Amino acid sequence: MGNSHNLFGKVVAITGGARGIGRATAEAFIVAGAKVAIGDVDTDLVEKTAKEIGALGLPLDVTSRDSFESFVEEAELQLGKLDVLVNNAGIMPTGAFLDESDAVSDRQIDINIRGVVLGSKIGGKLFAARGHGHLVNIASVAGIAATPGVAVYCATKHAVVGLGSALNQELAPHGVKVTTICPPFTRTELISGLNANKFIQNVGMLDPEDIANAIVSDVASGNGGQHVLPWASFALLKTISLLPEATQYRISAILGLKKAIPLSDTAGRAAYLERIRGGLK
């Protein structure tokens, strides 16, 4: 995995850990010496992934407090007291906002916001009682700069960014670190079929392993706060954010950011969209 961090003996739990960024993060923590539990609503795949990477695989529905509490309790029972909780589970349906069904909107809100809020409460209470611990919430650059075609997704990730900023301040006196990771387009199934031009591919796209190594680095260093990846995206967003909103939109259009999602290949995203609408994260 390419990281040299030592987290030997630390216990880490990761939601949405069966695939994508979640799986890569689990592998990175294992390489760093941690004991890892991954949870996912796709129970068959989470067991398969766990066996392949040497983790503990458990069923998890992040929208259910009972399920989330059971996940954390079982992880602690089998691995020891939790040191890190990574709230990674999330979905990104694409399409015109006016055409999006209430069911699809509600599902994004339930998984992307409610799941992170529940995880932050459950993990936060454990960590605060012990005087130490690290929450890592996975947001997105879409939680900082919005784009057409994923309006509700952007709204959910803005919520995660705001939550993390508040919690990093509120939980600090209890010894709890809160890191909010804001990745760009990441080469997982979640962005399948998207219309990424050369600029986006070169400046605003990473592999899941890149995100995973950044998470492990932040935990190993004890870094809380917001972390936008990659540096080029952070610098660009900061610069653009200082401009009038109409100017920001024009720059986004010139860079092709406004077309990446609306012009996505529907056929290329068919398998992903069918899976998330069928109840899997």
C-alpha positions in Angstrom: 0.0 0.0 0.0 3.0 2.3 0.2 2.4 3.7 3.7 5.0 3.5 6.5 2.8 4.4 9.5 2.8 2.3 12.6 -0.7 1.7 14.2 0.1 -1.6 15.7 -2.6 -2.9 17.9 -5.1 -0.1 17.1 -8.7 -1.2 16.5 -10.4 0.4 13.6 -14.0 0.0 12.3 -15.0 1.1 8.8 -18.5 1.4 7.4 -19.2 0.6 3.7 -16.0 -1.5 3.9 -16.8 -4.2 1.4 -15.6 -2.3 -1.7 -14.0 1.0 -3.0 -12.6 3.5 -0.6 -13.8 1.4 2.4 -11.9 -1.7 1.3 -8.8 0.2 0.4 -8.8 2.0 3.8 -9.2 -1.3 5.6 -6.2 -2.7 3.7 -4.1 0.4 4.5 -4.9 0.2 8.2 -4.0 -3.6 8.2 -0.7 -2.8 6.6 -0.1 -0.3 9.3 -0.6 -3.0 11.9 -4.2 -2.2 13.0 -6.9 -4.7 13.7 -9.9 -3.9 11.4 -13.6 -4.6 11.3 -15.5 -3.7 8.1 -19.3 -3.4 8.0 -21.5 -3.4 5.0 -25.2 -4.0 4.1 -23.9 -6.4 1.4 -23.4 -9.2 3.8 -22.0 -11.7 1.3 -19.5 -9.3 -0.1 -18.3 -8.1 3.3 -17.6 -11.6 4.4 -15.7 -12.3 1.1 -13.7 -9.1 1.4 -12.9 -9.7 5.0 -11.4 -13.1 4.2 -9.4 -11.7 1.3 -7.8 -8.9 3.3 -7.6 -10.3 6.8 -10.3 -8.2 8.5 -13.4 -9.0 10.5 -16.5 -8.7 8.3 -19.8 -7.8 9.8 -23.3 -6.9 8.6 -24.2 -3.3 8.9 -27.1 -1.0 8.0 -25.8 2.5 8.8 -29.3 3.9 8.8 -30.3 1.8 11.8 -29.1 2.6 15.3 -29.6 -1.0 16.4 -27.5 -2.3 13.5 -24.8 0.3 14.0 -24.6 -0.4 17.8 -24.4 -4.1 17.2 -21.6 -3.6 14.6 -19.5 -1.6 17.1 -20.2 -4.0 20.0 -19.3 -7.0 18.0 -16.1 -5.3 16.6 -15.1 -4.5 20.2 -16.0 -8.0 21.4 -13.8 -9.7 18.8 -11.0 -7.1 18.4 -10.8 -5.0 21.5 -11.7 -1.4 22.4 -12.2 0.8 19.4 -9.7 3.5 18.6 -10.9 4.7 15.2 -14.3 4.8 13.4 -14.4 5.6 9.7 -17.8 6.7 8.5 -17.4 5.8 4.9 -20.7 4.4 3.6 -22.3 6.5 1.0 -24.1 6.5 -2.3 -24.2 8.9 -5.3 -27.2 8.5 -7.7 -27.0 10.9 -10.7 -29.6 12.7 -12.8 -31.7 15.8 -13.0 -32.9 17.0 -9.6 -36.5 17.5 -10.9 -36.6 13.9 -12.1 -35.2 12.4 -8.9 -37.8 10.4 -7.0 -38.4 11.1 -3.3 -37.3 7.5 -2.5 -33.9 8.1 -4.1 -33.5 11.5 -2.4 -34.5 10.0 1.0 -32.1 7.1 0.6 -29.2 9.5 0.0 -30.2 11.5 3.1 -30.5 8.3 5.2 -27.2 6.8 4.2 -25.0 9.9 3.6 -26.2 12.0 6.5 -28.1 9.9 9.0 -25.5 7.1 8.8 -22.6 9.6 9.5 -24.6 11.3 12.3 -25.4 7.9 13.9 -21.8 6.8 13.6 -20.5 10.0 15.0 -22.8 9.8 18.0 -22.1 6.1 18.7 -18.4 6.3 18.2 -18.1 9.8 19.7 -19.8 8.7 23.0 -17.4 5.7 23.3 -14.4 7.8 22.6 -15.4 10.7 24.9 -16.0 8.4 27.8 -12.5 7.0 27.4 -10.8 10.3 26.7 -9.4 9.4 23.3 -10.4 8.2 19.9 -10.6 9.4 16.3 -13.7 9.8 14.1 -13.1 10.0 10.3 -16.0 11.1 8.2 -15.8 10.7 4.4 -17.4 13.8 2.7 -16.4 14.9 -0.8 -15.2 18.0 -2.7 -18.9 18.1 -3.6 -19.4 19.1 0.0 -17.5 22.3 -0.7 -18.2 23.1 -4.4 -21.5 21.9 -5.9 -22.1 20.6 -9.4 -25.3 19.9 -11.5 -26.6 16.4 -11.7 -26.0 15.4 -8.1 -27.9 18.1 -6.2 -29.0 16.0 -3.2 -25.7 14.2 -3.0 -24.0 17.7 -2.8 -26.4 18.7 -0.1 -25.6 15.5 1.9 -21.9 16.0 1.6 -22.2 19.7 2.6 -23.9 18.4 5.7 -21.1 16.0 6.5 -18.6 18.9 6.1 -20.6 21.1 8.5 -21.0 18.3 11.0 -17.3 17.5 11.0 -16.3 21.1 11.5 -18.7 21.4 14.5 -17.7 18.1 16.0 -14.0 18.7 15.7 -14.5 21.7 18.0 -17.1 20.3 20.3 -15.4 16.9 21.0 -11.8 18.2 21.3 -12.1 18.9 25.0 -13.0 15.2 25.4 -9.9 14.0 23.7 -11.7 13.1 20.5 -10.3 13.9 17.0 -12.7 14.4 14.1 -11.3 14.4 10.6 -13.4 15.2 7.5 -12.0 13.8 4.3 -13.0 15.5 1.1 -11.9 13.3 -1.8 -12.3 14.3 -5.5 -13.6 11.9 -8.1 -12.2 8.6 -7.0 -11.7 5.6 -9.3 -14.4 3.3 -7.9 -17.7 2.1 -9.1 -19.4 5.2 -7.6 -18.1 7.3 -10.6 -18.5 4.7 -13.3 -19.7 6.3 -16.6 -18.9 9.8 -15.6 -17.7 12.2 -18.3 -14.3 13.1 -16.9 -12.2 15.3 -19.2 -8.4 15.4 -19.2 -8.3 18.3 -16.7 -10.5 16.4 -14.2 -8.5 13.2 -14.7 -5.2 15.0 -14.1 -6.1 17.4 -11.3 -9.3 16.1 -9.7 -9.2 12.3 -9.7 -7.4 9.8 -7.4 -7.3 6.1 -6.8 -9.0 4.7 -3.6 -5.6 3.8 -2.3 -4.6 7.5 -2.3 -7.6 8.3 -0.1 -6.9 5.3 2.1 -3.3 6.4 2.7 -4.3 9.9 3.5 -6.8 8.6 6.1 -4.2 6.4 7.7 -1.7 9.3 7.7 -4.2 11.6 9.5 -5.0 9.0 12.1 -1.3 8.2 12.7 -0.5 11.9 13.0 -3.5 12.7 15.1 -4.7 15.3 12.6 -8.3 16.5 13.0 -10.1 19.0 10.8 -10.9 19.1 7.1 -8.6 17.4 4.6 -9.3 18.1 0.9 -7.6 15.9 -1.6 -5.5 16.3 -3.7 -3.6 19.5 -2.9 -4.3 20.8 -6.4 -8.1 20.5 -5.8 -7.8 22.2 -2.4 -5.8 25.1 -3.9 -8.2 25.5 -6.8 -11.3 25.4 -4.6 -9.9 27.9 -2.2 -9.0 30.3 -5.0 -12.3 30.0 -6.8 -14.3 30.4 -3.5 -13.0 33.9 -3.2 -14.7 35.0 -6.4 -18.3 36.0 -7.0 -20.6 33.0 -7.4 -21.4 33.8 -11.1 -17.7 33.9 -11.8 -17.2 30.6 -10.0 -19.9 29.0 -12.3 -18.2 30.3 -15.4 -14.8 28.9 -14.4 -16.4 25.5 -13.5 -18.0 25.5 -17.0 -14.7 26.3 -18.7 -12.9 23.5 -16.7 -15.7 21.0 -17.7 -16.8 20.5 -14.1 -20.4 21.3 -14.9 -20.6 18.6 -17.6 -18.9 15.8 -15.9 -22.0 14.4 -14.3 -24.9 15.6 -16.5 -23.2 14.1 -19.5 -22.3 10.8 -17.8 -22.8 7.6 -19.6 -26.1 6.2 -18.3 -25.4 2.7 -19.6 -22.0 2.8 -17.9 -23.6 3.6 -14.6 -26.5 1.2 -15.0 -25.0 -1.6 -12.7 -24.1 0.9 -10.0 -27.5 2.7 -10.0 -29.4 -0.6 -10.0 -27.4 -1.8 -7.0 -27.9 1.2 -4.8 -31.5 1.6 -5.7 -32.0 -2.1 -4.8 -30.9 -1.5 -1.2 -27.2 -2.0 -1.3 -24.6 0.7 -0.4 
